Amino acid sequence: MIELAKEKGASDLHIATNRPISLRVLGDLAPIEANAKPITAAEAEALLVPLLSAEQQAQLAKQGYVDLALAAPDGGRLRTNISRFQGGLK
């Protein structure tokens, strides 16, 4: 998904429970695929929780959010925010 976002010139990749995975390109937010279906809470957790260390998972549980940086496939860094909202993660 990150590589696709880069190819499309997206500034953001949005993964959120009950919404289709989306890209922000030139300020507009659109689903990553034309007929993308909203993802479930379980799917969002399966995508996002493995990105967190044990300490970050504890912070998410306690504070409801965590900010972090992830290594990008090209060697760069990706600013990331994972938080709880409306019964799921985003």
Secondary structure, DSSP 8 states (H G I E B T S, - for coil): -HHHHHHTT-SEEE--BTS--EEEETTEEEESSTT---B-HHHHHHHHGGGS-HHHHHHHHHHSEEEEEEE-TTS-EEEEEEEEETTEE-
